[in-house]
Amino acid sequence: MRLVHLLGGLAAMCSFFSSGDADAASVFNYSIPASACHPDADSAGSVALSNGSWVYSSGSLSTDAMTFYCPVTHPFFDLASFEDQVIDAFRLYYRDPDGSTANIAVTAQLFTRGPTSSSPSSIGGVLSSNSGSSGNNRVALDITDHTMSSQLYFFKVTIDRSTAVGDVAFHGIDIIDNGV
């Protein structure tokens, strides 16, 4: 590998970690690509993976909301301190060409299920592509009262459009632990 590529990669990593929430050594970031998420049974026939993103299938005229479930499979375990990681925030990657207008929307919400629970519980609010007056695709969470190693976690993501030609896509999710 060329020295230029190594230095460029190092510069990119430094700029990521200097973005502000905590010191670089304690920031944790984990990505869930859309291809790791699964559509529910009602959505499966109307969606397709295209370039790694979930979209409405070619030729689909559906204007129903499509739902995907994204497992949080990383162990979230800090080997240095032997303490569970927490999810401080998550970032949603999507294509919503009409911005905050309600014709197209992508939403995401984090859920948990305990080992003996009969149903999942939501954590925090719903992040919507239509709510971003600030243009921010990140939602802050604090789940320090949950032990990451003793419960299951997943995201529920929806894509929705009001017309059959709405060009909406779900690309993936980043999970962020600020380390503080």
C-alpha positions as CSV (number, residue, x, y, z in Angstrom):
1,M,0.0,0.0,0.0
2,R,1.3,3.4,-0.8
3,L,2.2,5.9,1.9
4,V,-0.2,8.4,0.3
5,H,-3.1,6.0,0.9
6,L,-2.1,5.3,4.4
7,L,-1.8,9.0,5.2
8,G,-5.1,9.8,3.6
9,G,-6.8,7.0,5.6
10,L,-5.3,8.3,8.8
11,A,-6.4,11.9,8.0
12,A,-10.0,10.6,7.3
13,M,-10.0,8.7,10.7
14,C,-8.7,11.8,12.5
15,S,-11.4,14.0,11.0
16,F,-14.1,11.5,12.0
17,F,-13.0,11.3,15.6
18,S,-12.6,15.1,15.9
19,S,-16.2,15.6,15.1
20,G,-17.0,16.4,18.6
21,D,-18.9,14.2,21.1
22,A,-16.0,12.7,23.1
23,D,-12.3,12.0,22.9
24,A,-11.1,9.9,20.0
25,A,-10.1,6.9,22.1
26,S,-13.6,6.4,23.5
27,V,-15.8,7.0,20.5
28,F,-17.4,3.8,19.1
29,N,-19.2,3.6,15.8
30,Y,-20.8,0.6,14.2
31,S,-22.7,0.4,10.9
32,I,-25.6,-1.7,9.9
33,P,-25.9,-1.7,6.1
34,A,-29.4,-1.9,4.7
35,S,-28.6,-5.2,3.2
36,A,-28.3,-6.7,6.7
37,C,-32.0,-5.7,7.3
38,H,-35.0,-7.8,6.4
39,P,-38.4,-6.7,5.1
40,D,-41.4,-8.0,7.0
41,A,-43.7,-10.5,5.3
42,D,-46.1,-7.8,4.0
43,S,-43.3,-5.7,2.5
44,A,-41.1,-8.5,0.9
45,G,-42.9,-8.6,-2.4
46,S,-42.8,-4.9,-3.0
47,V,-39.2,-4.1,-2.3
48,A,-35.7,-4.9,-3.7
49,L,-32.1,-4.4,-2.8
50,S,-30.6,-2.0,-5.3
51,N,-26.9,-1.0,-5.0
52,G,-27.0,-2.1,-1.3
53,S,-30.2,0.0,-0.5
54,W,-33.8,-1.1,0.0
55,V,-36.1,0.5,-2.5
56,Y,-39.6,-0.2,-3.9
57,S,-39.3,-2.9,-6.6
58,S,-39.1,-1.9,-10.2
59,G,-42.6,-1.8,-11.5
60,S,-44.1,-1.7,-8.0
61,L,-47.1,0.7,-7.8
62,S,-47.4,0.3,-4.1
63,T,-47.8,3.4,-1.9
64,D,-48.0,1.3,1.3
65,A,-45.3,1.8,3.9
66,M,-42.6,-0.9,3.7
67,T,-41.1,-2.1,7.0
68,F,-37.6,-3.5,7.6
69,Y,-36.0,-5.0,10.8
70,C,-32.3,-4.4,11.4
71,P,-30.6,-6.6,14.1
72,V,-28.0,-5.0,16.3
73,T,-25.6,-7.9,16.3
74,H,-22.4,-6.4,17.5
75,P,-21.5,-7.4,21.1
76,F,-21.0,-3.8,22.2
77,F,-18.5,-4.8,24.7
78,D,-15.5,-2.6,25.7
79,L,-12.7,-5.1,26.3
80,A,-10.5,-2.4,27.9
81,S,-12.9,-1.7,30.8
82,F,-15.0,-4.9,30.6
83,E,-18.2,-2.7,30.7
84,D,-21.1,-2.8,28.3
85,Q,-21.3,-0.2,25.6
86,V,-24.3,2.0,25.3
87,I,-26.0,3.4,22.3
88,D,-25.8,7.2,22.7
89,A,-27.1,8.0,19.2
90,F,-27.8,6.6,15.8
91,R,-27.7,8.1,12.4
92,L,-30.0,7.1,9.5
93,Y,-28.8,7.0,5.9
94,Y,-31.5,7.4,3.3
95,R,-32.7,9.1,0.1
96,D,-35.8,11.4,0.5
97,P,-35.8,13.7,-2.5
98,D,-38.7,15.9,-1.2
99,G,-36.9,16.7,2.1
100,S,-39.3,17.6,4.9
101,T,-42.4,17.4,2.7
102,A,-44.7,14.5,3.7
103,N,-44.9,12.8,0.2
104,I,-41.8,10.6,0.9
105,A,-40.5,9.5,4.3
106,V,-37.9,7.2,5.9
107,T,-38.2,6.5,9.6
108,A,-36.2,4.5,12.1
109,Q,-36.7,3.6,15.8
110,L,-34.7,1.4,18.2
111,F,-36.4,-1.4,20.1
112,T,-35.3,-3.9,22.7
113,R,-36.6,-7.2,23.9
114,G,-35.6,-8.8,27.2
115,P,-35.0,-12.5,27.6
116,T,-38.5,-13.2,29.0
117,S,-40.5,-10.4,27.4
118,S,-43.4,-11.3,25.2
119,S,-43.2,-8.1,23.2
120,P,-40.5,-5.5,22.2
121,S,-40.2,-2.1,23.8
122,S,-39.3,1.1,21.9
123,I,-36.4,3.2,23.0
124,G,-36.4,6.9,22.3
125,G,-38.3,8.6,19.6
126,V,-38.8,8.0,15.9
127,L,-36.2,9.5,13.6
128,S,-38.0,10.7,10.4
129,S,-36.5,12.1,7.2
130,N,-39.4,14.6,7.3
131,S,-38.6,16.1,10.7
132,G,-35.2,17.5,9.9
133,S,-35.5,21.3,9.9
134,S,-31.9,21.2,11.0
135,G,-31.0,18.8,8.2
136,N,-29.6,16.4,10.8
137,N,-30.1,12.7,10.3
138,R,-29.0,11.8,13.8
139,V,-31.0,11.2,16.9
140,A,-29.5,11.2,20.4
141,L,-30.5,8.4,22.8
142,D,-29.5,7.5,26.4
143,I,-30.0,3.9,27.2
144,T,-27.6,3.6,30.1
145,D,-30.3,1.8,32.1
146,H,-30.2,-1.1,29.6
147,T,-27.5,-3.7,29.7
148,M,-26.5,-4.4,26.1
149,S,-25.3,-7.9,26.8
150,S,-28.6,-9.1,28.5
151,Q,-31.2,-7.9,25.9
152,L,-31.8,-8.1,22.2
153,Y,-31.8,-4.8,20.2
154,F,-33.1,-4.0,16.7
155,F,-34.2,-1.1,14.5
156,K,-37.5,-0.9,12.8
157,V,-37.2,1.1,9.6
158,T,-39.9,2.2,7.2
159,I,-39.9,3.7,3.7
160,D,-43.1,5.3,2.5
161,R,-44.2,7.3,-0.5
162,S,-47.6,8.9,-1.5
163,T,-47.2,8.2,-5.2
164,A,-46.0,5.2,-7.1
165,V,-43.0,7.2,-8.6
166,G,-41.6,8.4,-5.3
167,D,-37.8,7.7,-5.4
168,V,-37.2,6.7,-1.7
169,A,-34.3,4.5,-0.4
170,F,-33.0,3.2,2.9
171,H,-29.2,2.9,2.9
172,G,-28.3,1.9,6.5
173,I,-27.8,3.0,10.1
174,D,-24.8,4.0,12.2
175,I,-24.8,3.3,15.9
176,I,-22.7,5.7,18.1
177,D,-21.3,5.3,21.6
178,N,-19.7,8.5,22.7
179,G,-17.7,6.7,25.3
180,V,-18.7,9.1,28.0
